[in-house]
Amino acid sequence: MRYYYAEHQAAYRRLGREGMTQWNDLFGESWTFDDFPNRVFLESVLDRLPASGEVLEYGCGTGPAACFLAARGFRVDAIDLIPEAITLARRFAQERGVTVNFSVQDVCAMPVGSKQYDVILDSYCLQSIVTDPDRAAVLAAVRDRLKPNGHYVLSTAMYDSDRVYEDDFRYDATTGICYERSTEPADDAVQLDNTWYLPHRRHLRPKALRAELEANGLQVLSQQGELRGDVICTPTRRG
Ligand SMILES: C[S@@+](CC[C@H](N)C(=O)[O-])C[C@H]1O[C@@H](n2cnc3c(N)ncnc32)[C@H](O)[C@@H]1O
């Protein structure tokens, strides 16, 4: 099982059991399904986007951002790795009377497909996809599925000097990788000082995130937010 699966599966099982509606409820934060963390950023970019374009959201979770865009006239395909998340997402969309094409899919292993999108959205998924090859796979999928004038709208967690990494976690400032202690040498585990760790998060500084996006064929149009993790990109013109 890949490092990004178990934590997310456990999270959505708990969400379902405890009647929560979206990821941030797990941390007792005061967001609601309709007032989700990157809503203000999304609202601020709407005037850059075509009024009723084709959207792909990956890592959609229970679907708050996908529903927000569908309710505004976008045709939305939304994918998540975890079946329990997609089951909840379908229910919440139906309750709101909005149509979103939800499916279970790993963004790191998307089949090559011809569908192209006006907008590809990431609402806090990318920081959970940690290793260089996995992040390159995600960004290649984004670049290949964006129309030439399309927009990649990304909200991701960043390095924060105020964040405290608890005892079971280890932050590598060179790479921005946060590792979590693992009880066994599972798939993807690495050994650091005789202890097994799994990749857990990638918390980059703003310049490193920008460099990564540009190295993967995405031109950064704007990078904003307190920690500069709200980004809009377009594909770099080829040739
Ligand atoms: C922090 S949660 C955010 C969920 C949702 N976008 C929201 O704002 O509530 C990150 C999401 O990314 C999903 N995810 C992680 N790795 C993924 C992958 N490789 N492919 C698709 N989804 C993934 C997780 O299952 C989880 O739903």
PDBQT file of the ligand as one rigid body, heavy atoms in Angstrom, charges set to zero:
ROOT
HETATM    1  C1  LIG A 301      -6.320  17.338   2.918  1.00  0.00    +0.000 C 
HETATM    2  S1  LIG A 301      -7.455  16.308   2.078  1.00  0.00    +0.000 S 
HETATM    3  C2  LIG A 301      -8.408  17.552   1.224  1.00  0.00    +0.000 C 
HETATM    4  C3  LIG A 301      -9.722  17.033   0.723  1.00  0.00    +0.000 C 
HETATM    5  C4  LIG A 301     -10.618  18.059   0.026  1.00  0.00    +0.000 C 
HETATM    6  N1  LIG A 301      -9.992  18.609  -1.147  1.00  0.00    +0.000 N 
HETATM    7  C5  LIG A 301     -11.049  19.133   0.976  1.00  0.00    +0.000 C 
HETATM    8  O1  LIG A 301     -10.636  20.284   0.778  1.00  0.00    +0.000 OA
HETATM    9  O2  LIG A 301     -11.794  18.823   1.911  1.00  0.00    +0.000 OA
HETATM   10  C6  LIG A 301      -6.446  15.598   0.776  1.00  0.00    +0.000 C 
HETATM   11  C7  LIG A 301      -7.221  14.684  -0.136  1.00  0.00    +0.000 C 
HETATM   12  O3  LIG A 301      -6.375  14.181  -1.160  1.00  0.00    +0.000 OA
HETATM   13  C8  LIG A 301      -6.712  12.826  -1.373  1.00  0.00    +0.000 C 
HETATM   14  N2  LIG A 301      -5.557  12.170  -1.983  1.00  0.00    +0.000 N 
HETATM   15  C9  LIG A 301      -4.339  11.941  -1.420  1.00  0.00    +0.000 A 
HETATM   16  N3  LIG A 301      -3.536  11.303  -2.272  1.00  0.00    +0.000 NA
HETATM   17  C10 LIG A 301      -4.251  11.131  -3.415  1.00  0.00    +0.000 A 
HETATM   18  C11 LIG A 301      -3.971  10.532  -4.662  1.00  0.00    +0.000 A 
HETATM   19  N4  LIG A 301      -2.783   9.978  -4.899  1.00  0.00    +0.000 N 
HETATM   20  N5  LIG A 301      -4.939  10.532  -5.613  1.00  0.00    +0.000 NA
HETATM   21  C12 LIG A 301      -6.156  11.086  -5.384  1.00  0.00    +0.000 A 
HETATM   22  N6  LIG A 301      -6.485  11.661  -4.192  1.00  0.00    +0.000 NA
HETATM   23  C13 LIG A 301      -5.545  11.686  -3.230  1.00  0.00    +0.000 A 
HETATM   24  C14 LIG A 301      -7.050  12.296  -0.005  1.00  0.00    +0.000 C 
HETATM   25  O4  LIG A 301      -7.782  11.106  -0.029  1.00  0.00    +0.000 OA
HETATM   26  C15 LIG A 301      -7.807  13.481   0.557  1.00  0.00    +0.000 C 
HETATM   27  O5  LIG A 301      -9.179  13.404   0.244  1.00  0.00    +0.000 OA
ENDROOT
TORSDOF 0
